Amino acid sequence: MQLAKKKALAAKVLNVGKGRIVFSKESLGEIKEAITRQDIVDLHNAGAIKIRDIKGRKKIVKRKHRRRIGKVKNRAINKKQVYVKLTRKLRTFTKHLLKTTKIDREKYRNIRRMIRAKRFKSKRHLNDSLNEI
């Protein structure tokens, strides 16, 4: 007697796997006639359908990942991006100084070369060192 469909229905209704469903041999006729979910629940309450206990480990403990030398990932500083942001800022500032005639053309060219050589750390550093140049 094939009861695979009934076993699948019982597993779905009782929220367990198909492997844990056990039909009692005395009430196979009643199980074969069961069509609805309520029929399956009634048969389970009557003891015709039993649920096997879980075998194996009861609790699965997740292994904690150890952070060793192979797992260390340092945050890479994007040097080019930092350089580009700084140079753009300083170049626009020097262009503004040239337009407002605070520096002459020759001084402007020297400052541009110094910006390219990474002499200035920030806009404030450039502004402070204008008197020295």
Residue frames as a rotation matrix with the C-alpha (Angstrom) as fourth column:
MET 1
0.580 0.814 0.000 0.00
0.814 -0.580 0.000 0.00
0.000 0.000 -1.000 0.00
GLN 2
-0.434 -0.730 0.528 1.50
0.740 -0.624 -0.253 3.34
0.514 0.281 0.811 -1.14
LEU 3
0.623 0.627 -0.468 1.01
0.782 -0.503 0.368 6.09
-0.005 -0.595 -0.803 1.45
ALA 4
-0.434 -0.899 0.065 3.71
0.901 -0.434 0.010 8.52
0.019 0.062 0.998 0.29
LYS 5
-0.367 0.377 0.850 1.20
0.223 -0.852 0.474 11.32
0.903 0.364 0.229 -0.42
LYS 6
0.729 0.668 -0.150 -0.40
0.257 -0.063 0.964 10.86
0.635 -0.741 -0.218 3.00
LYS 7
0.299 -0.723 -0.622 3.03
0.942 0.120 0.313 10.95
-0.151 -0.680 0.717 4.64
ALA 8
-0.653 -0.531 0.540 3.88
0.655 -0.754 0.049 14.19
0.381 0.385 0.840 2.80
LEU 9
0.087 0.789 0.609 0.55
0.055 -0.614 0.787 15.74
0.995 -0.035 -0.097 3.84
ALA 10
0.801 0.187 -0.568 1.08
0.530 0.218 0.819 14.66
0.277 -0.958 0.075 7.46
ALA 11
-0.163 -0.949 -0.271 4.60
0.984 -0.175 0.020 16.10
-0.066 -0.263 0.962 7.45
LYS 12
-0.589 -0.008 0.808 3.30
0.348 -0.905 0.245 19.41
0.729 0.425 0.536 6.13
VAL 13
0.422 0.870 0.254 0.41
0.040 -0.297 0.954 19.59
0.906 -0.393 -0.160 8.61
LEU 14
0.883 -0.046 -0.468 2.45
0.462 0.268 0.846 18.57
0.086 -0.962 0.258 11.66
ASN 15
0.805 -0.575 0.146 5.52
-0.537 -0.811 -0.232 20.70
0.252 0.109 -0.962 10.73
VAL 16
0.277 -0.763 0.584 8.05
-0.361 0.481 0.799 17.86
-0.890 -0.433 -0.142 10.74
GLY 17
-0.476 -0.531 -0.701 10.09
-0.860 0.117 0.496 16.04
-0.181 0.839 -0.513 8.11
LYS 18
0.395 0.654 -0.645 8.73
-0.795 0.595 0.116 13.08
0.460 0.467 0.755 6.16
GLY 19
-0.286 -0.634 -0.719 11.30
-0.153 0.770 -0.619 10.79
0.946 -0.067 -0.317 7.77
ARG 20
-0.943 -0.096 0.320 9.87
-0.317 -0.040 -0.948 11.43
0.104 -0.995 0.008 11.25
ILE 21
-0.026 0.999 0.045 6.28
-1.000 -0.026 0.002 10.42
0.003 -0.045 0.999 10.37
VAL 22
-0.977 -0.208 -0.047 5.33
-0.205 0.977 -0.066 6.87
0.060 -0.055 -0.997 11.44
PHE 23
-0.054 0.988 -0.144 1.97
-0.855 0.029 0.518 5.24
0.516 0.151 0.843 10.66
SER 24
-0.424 -0.008 0.906 0.68
-0.661 0.687 -0.303 2.55
-0.619 -0.727 -0.296 13.00
LYS 25
-0.964 -0.064 -0.257 0.00
-0.233 0.662 0.712 -0.75
0.124 0.747 -0.653 11.19
GLU 26
-0.636 0.772 -0.004 -3.39
0.621 0.509 -0.596 -1.30
-0.457 -0.381 -0.803 12.84
SER 27
0.249 0.802 -0.543 -4.90
0.324 -0.597 -0.734 1.94
-0.913 0.007 -0.408 11.45
LEU 28
-0.803 -0.596 0.013 -3.57
0.179 -0.221 0.959 1.96
-0.568 0.772 0.284 7.88
GLY 29
-0.365 0.762 0.535 -7.12
0.918 0.197 0.344 1.75
0.157 0.617 -0.771 6.50
GLU 30
0.586 0.580 -0.567 -8.17
0.702 -0.712 -0.002 4.92
-0.405 -0.396 -0.824 8.33
ILE 31
-0.131 -0.733 -0.667 -5.01
0.072 -0.679 0.731 6.73
-0.989 0.048 0.142 7.18
LYS 32
-0.806 -0.159 0.570 -5.69
0.539 0.200 0.818 5.72
-0.244 0.967 -0.076 3.58
GLU 33
0.069 0.945 0.320 -9.19
0.969 -0.140 0.205 7.27
0.238 0.296 -0.925 3.77
ALA 34
0.212 -0.036 -0.977 -7.93
0.573 -0.805 0.154 10.54
-0.791 -0.593 -0.150 5.34
ILE 35
0.272 -0.031 0.962 -8.18
0.915 -0.302 -0.268 13.37
0.299 0.953 -0.054 2.83
THR 36
0.706 0.107 0.700 -8.20
0.060 -0.994 0.091 16.69
0.706 -0.022 -0.708 4.68
ARG 37
-0.372 -0.855 0.361 -5.72
-0.227 -0.293 -0.929 18.29
0.900 -0.427 -0.086 7.04
GLN 38
-0.019 0.463 0.886 -8.21
-0.982 -0.175 0.070 17.97
0.188 -0.869 0.458 9.88
ASP 39
0.891 0.313 -0.328 -8.37
-0.295 0.950 0.103 14.21
0.344 0.005 0.939 9.29
ILE 40
0.140 -0.939 -0.313 -4.57
0.253 0.339 -0.906 14.02
0.957 0.047 0.285 9.67
VAL 41
-0.499 -0.296 0.814 -4.67
-0.600 -0.560 -0.571 16.07
0.625 -0.774 0.101 12.89
ASP 42
0.453 0.758 0.470 -7.45
-0.884 0.313 0.347 13.85
0.116 -0.573 0.811 14.30
LEU 43
0.814 -0.202 -0.544 -5.47
0.070 0.965 -0.254 10.69
0.576 0.169 0.800 13.47
HIS 44
-0.269 -0.952 0.145 -2.39
0.018 -0.155 -0.988 12.17
0.963 -0.263 0.059 15.16
ASN 45
-0.298 0.240 0.924 -4.41
-0.896 -0.403 -0.185 12.94
0.328 -0.883 0.336 18.29
ALA 46
0.760 0.648 0.057 -5.86
-0.640 0.728 0.246 9.42
0.117 -0.223 0.968 18.24
GLY 47
0.185 -0.794 0.579 -2.37
-0.569 0.393 0.722 7.90
-0.801 -0.463 -0.380 18.03
ALA 48
0.818 0.142 0.557 -2.59
0.323 0.688 -0.650 6.47
-0.476 0.711 0.517 14.51
ILE 49
0.586 -0.673 0.450 0.10
0.307 -0.329 -0.893 8.85
0.750 0.662 0.014 13.26
LYS 50
0.768 -0.411 -0.490 3.17
0.497 -0.100 0.862 9.20
-0.404 -0.906 0.127 15.46
ILE 51
0.796 -0.588 0.144 6.18
-0.369 -0.660 -0.654 11.49
0.480 0.468 -0.742 15.24
ARG 52
0.525 -0.714 -0.464 9.65
0.739 0.653 -0.167 10.00
0.422 -0.255 0.870 15.76
ASP 53
0.771 -0.353 -0.531 12.08
0.219 -0.635 0.741 11.76
-0.598 -0.687 -0.412 18.06
ILE 54
0.802 -0.561 -0.206 15.00
-0.523 -0.491 -0.697 13.68
0.290 0.667 -0.686 16.61
LYS 55
0.776 -0.625 -0.085 18.19
0.624 0.740 0.252 11.65
-0.095 -0.248 0.964 16.36
GLY 56
0.089 -0.874 0.478 21.71
0.747 -0.259 -0.612 13.01
0.659 0.411 0.630 16.65
ARG 57
-0.816 -0.513 -0.265 22.86
0.563 -0.603 -0.565 16.27
0.130 -0.610 0.781 18.16
LYS 58
0.170 0.926 -0.338 20.23
0.965 -0.225 -0.132 18.28
-0.198 -0.304 -0.932 19.90
LYS 59
0.829 0.066 -0.556 21.99
0.089 -0.996 0.014 21.59
-0.553 -0.061 -0.831 19.71
ILE 60
0.421 -0.703 0.573 24.31
0.862 0.114 -0.494 22.69
0.282 0.702 0.654 16.97
VAL 61
0.558 -0.338 -0.758 26.88
0.326 -0.751 0.575 25.11
-0.763 -0.567 -0.309 18.35
LYS 62
0.923 -0.234 0.304 28.25
0.215 -0.342 -0.915 27.42
0.318 0.910 -0.265 15.70
ARG 63
0.203 -0.937 -0.284 32.02
0.969 0.151 0.197 27.56
-0.142 -0.315 0.938 15.78
LYS 64
0.812 0.018 -0.584 33.29
0.080 -0.993 0.081 31.06
-0.579 -0.113 -0.808 16.44
HIS 65
0.733 -0.565 0.379 35.62
0.467 0.013 -0.884 32.36
0.495 0.825 0.273 13.76
ARG 66
0.439 -0.674 -0.594 39.04
0.657 -0.211 0.724 33.12
-0.613 -0.708 0.350 15.13
ARG 67
0.991 -0.129 0.037 40.64
-0.077 -0.773 -0.630 36.31
0.110 0.621 -0.776 13.92
ARG 68
0.425 -0.901 0.092 44.19
0.506 0.320 0.801 35.28
-0.751 -0.294 0.592 13.21
ILE 69
-0.355 -0.730 -0.585 46.88
-0.037 -0.614 0.789 36.58
-0.934 0.301 0.191 10.91
GLY 70
-0.863 0.033 0.504 45.17
0.491 0.293 0.821 35.32
-0.120 0.956 -0.269 7.75
LYS 71
0.046 0.994 0.102 41.88
0.993 -0.057 0.106 37.02
0.112 0.096 -0.989 8.62
VAL 72
-0.010 -0.084 -0.996 43.22
0.482 -0.874 0.069 40.49
-0.876 -0.479 0.049 9.40
LYS 73
0.071 0.092 0.993 42.16
0.966 -0.253 -0.045 42.92
0.248 0.963 -0.107 6.72
ASN 74
-0.490 -0.310 -0.815 43.59
0.556 -0.831 -0.018 46.39
-0.672 -0.462 0.579 7.15
ARG 75
0.680 0.732 -0.048 41.62
0.484 -0.497 -0.721 49.26
-0.551 0.467 -0.692 5.69
ALA 76
-0.246 -0.794 0.556 43.59
0.959 -0.116 0.258 50.41
-0.140 0.597 0.790 2.68
ILE 77
0.157 0.212 -0.965 43.94
0.165 -0.969 -0.186 54.18
-0.974 -0.130 -0.187 2.45
ASN 78
0.535 0.096 0.839 43.29
0.834 0.101 -0.543 55.24
-0.137 0.990 -0.026 -1.09
LYS 79
-0.180 -0.754 -0.631 46.32
0.603 -0.592 0.535 57.47
-0.777 -0.284 0.561 -1.53
LYS 80
-0.791 -0.131 0.597 45.48
0.597 -0.373 0.710 58.60
0.130 0.918 0.374 -5.05
GLN 81
0.179 0.953 0.244 42.01
0.768 -0.291 0.571 59.75
0.615 0.085 -0.784 -4.06
VAL 82
0.539 -0.066 -0.840 43.42
0.700 -0.520 0.490 61.74
-0.469 -0.851 -0.234 -1.14
TYR 83
-0.541 -0.833 -0.117 46.05
0.560 -0.460 0.689 63.29
-0.628 0.308 0.715 -3.43
VAL 84
-0.576 0.375 0.726 43.49
0.685 -0.264 0.680 64.24
0.447 0.889 -0.105 -6.09
LYS 85
0.518 0.832 -0.197 41.11
0.795 -0.384 0.470 65.87
0.316 -0.400 -0.860 -3.59
LEU 86
0.336 -0.472 -0.815 43.89
0.597 -0.562 0.572 67.90
-0.728 -0.679 0.094 -2.01
THR 87
-0.712 -0.680 0.177 45.47
0.551 -0.385 0.740 69.04
-0.435 0.625 0.649 -5.29
ARG 88
-0.242 0.700 0.672 42.13
0.780 -0.271 0.564 70.11
0.577 0.661 -0.480 -6.76
LYS 89
0.688 0.512 -0.515 41.35
0.726 -0.503 0.470 72.11
-0.018 -0.697 -0.717 -3.64
LEU 90
0.080 -0.762 -0.643 44.76
0.496 -0.529 0.689 73.80
-0.865 -0.374 0.335 -3.59
ARG 91
-0.725 -0.361 0.587 44.77
0.677 -0.218 0.703 74.53
-0.125 0.907 0.402 -7.33
THR 92
0.178 0.851 0.494 41.38
0.783 -0.427 0.453 76.23
0.596 0.306 -0.742 -7.19
PHE 93
0.702 0.028 -0.712 42.55
0.597 -0.567 0.567 78.25
-0.388 -0.823 -0.415 -4.20
THR 94
-0.341 -0.906 -0.249 45.72
0.506 -0.400 0.764 79.39
-0.792 0.135 0.596 -6.00
LYS 95
-0.523 0.244 0.816 43.70
0.792 -0.214 0.572 80.26
0.314 0.946 -0.081 -9.11
HIS 96
0.620 0.780 -0.087 41.45
0.731 -0.534 0.426 82.39
0.286 -0.327 -0.901 -6.91
LEU 97
0.364 -0.583 -0.726 44.52
0.505 -0.531 0.680 84.12
-0.782 -0.614 0.101 -5.44
LEU 98
-0.673 -0.626 0.393 45.80
0.643 -0.233 0.729 84.84
-0.365 0.744 0.560 -8.96
LYS 99
-0.114 0.724 0.680 42.45
0.817 -0.321 0.479 86.34
0.565 0.610 -0.555 -10.04
THR 100
0.850 0.457 -0.260 42.25
0.517 -0.634 0.575 88.55
0.098 -0.623 -0.776 -6.97
THR 101
0.463 -0.776 0.429 45.86
0.020 -0.474 -0.880 89.67
0.886 0.416 -0.203 -7.66
LYS 102
0.897 -0.216 0.385 47.18
-0.407 -0.067 0.911 88.58
-0.171 -0.974 -0.148 -4.27
ILE 103
0.116 -0.897 0.427 49.95
0.196 0.442 0.875 86.69
-0.974 -0.018 0.227 -6.06
ASP 104
0.097 -0.149 -0.984 51.65
-0.870 -0.494 -0.011 87.31
-0.484 0.857 -0.177 -9.41
ARG 105
0.768 0.282 -0.575 52.03
-0.599 0.637 -0.486 84.88
0.229 0.718 0.658 -12.32
GLU 106
-0.111 -0.915 -0.387 55.54
-0.501 0.388 -0.774 83.74
0.858 0.108 -0.501 -11.38
LYS 107
-0.680 -0.071 0.729 54.58
-0.726 0.198 -0.658 83.00
-0.097 -0.978 -0.186 -7.77
TYR 108
0.401 0.910 0.103 51.50
-0.839 0.411 -0.357 81.16
-0.367 0.057 0.928 -9.06
ARG 109
0.532 -0.272 -0.802 53.70
-0.498 0.665 -0.556 78.84
0.685 0.695 0.218 -11.19
ASN 110
-0.583 -0.807 0.094 56.00
-0.507 0.271 -0.818 78.14
0.635 -0.525 -0.567 -8.19
ILE 111
-0.371 0.535 0.759 53.05
-0.829 0.178 -0.531 77.31
-0.419 -0.826 0.378 -5.94
ARG 112
0.656 0.625 -0.423 51.67
-0.754 0.570 -0.328 74.94
0.036 0.534 0.844 -8.60
ARG 113
0.059 -0.740 -0.670 54.99
-0.394 0.599 -0.697 73.09
0.917 0.305 -0.257 -8.67
MET 114
-0.788 -0.355 0.503 55.02
-0.574 0.127 -0.809 72.84
0.223 -0.926 -0.304 -4.88
ILE 115
0.148 0.914 0.377 51.46
-0.909 0.276 -0.311 71.49
-0.389 -0.297 0.872 -4.85
ARG 116
0.662 0.070 -0.746 52.51
-0.542 0.732 -0.413 68.80
0.517 0.678 0.522 -7.31
ALA 117
-0.324 -0.890 -0.320 55.49
-0.237 0.404 -0.884 67.94
0.916 -0.210 -0.341 -5.07
LYS 118
0.434 0.645 -0.629 53.07
0.485 0.421 0.767 67.50
0.759 -0.638 -0.130 -2.10
ARG 119
-0.656 -0.739 0.155 54.70
0.314 -0.453 -0.834 70.26
0.687 -0.498 0.529 -0.11
PHE 120
-0.608 0.523 0.597 51.42
-0.734 -0.657 -0.172 71.47
0.302 -0.543 0.783 1.42
LYS 121
-0.968 0.250 -0.030 49.35
0.235 0.855 -0.462 69.32
-0.090 -0.454 -0.886 3.74
SER 122
-0.033 0.996 -0.080 46.21
0.927 0.001 -0.374 71.44
-0.372 -0.086 -0.924 3.55
LYS 123
0.340 0.282 0.897 44.73
0.671 -0.741 -0.022 74.70
0.659 0.609 -0.441 2.30
ARG 124
0.999 0.031 -0.042 45.53
0.052 -0.639 0.767 76.33
-0.003 -0.768 -0.640 5.63
HIS 125
0.341 -0.939 0.044 49.16
0.548 0.237 0.802 75.22
-0.764 -0.250 0.595 5.37
LEU 126
-0.119 -0.313 0.942 49.37
0.974 -0.223 0.048 76.79
0.195 0.923 0.331 1.89
ASN 127
0.669 0.474 0.572 47.79
0.375 -0.880 0.292 80.01
0.642 0.019 -0.767 3.12
ASP 128
0.901 -0.370 -0.227 50.20
0.123 -0.283 0.951 80.23
-0.416 -0.885 -0.209 6.07
SER 129
0.060 -0.971 0.232 53.25
0.613 0.220 0.759 79.60
-0.788 0.097 0.608 3.91
LEU 130
0.669 0.224 0.709 52.34
0.724 -0.413 -0.553 82.24
0.168 0.883 -0.439 1.26
ASN 131
0.948 -0.315 -0.037 54.45
-0.289 -0.906 0.308 84.85
-0.130 -0.282 -0.951 3.05
GLU 132
0.276 -0.894 0.352 57.53
-0.135 0.327 0.935 82.62
-0.952 -0.306 -0.031 3.02
ILE 133
0.255 -0.144 0.956 57.34
0.824 0.550 -0.137 81.83
-0.506 0.823 0.259 -0.71
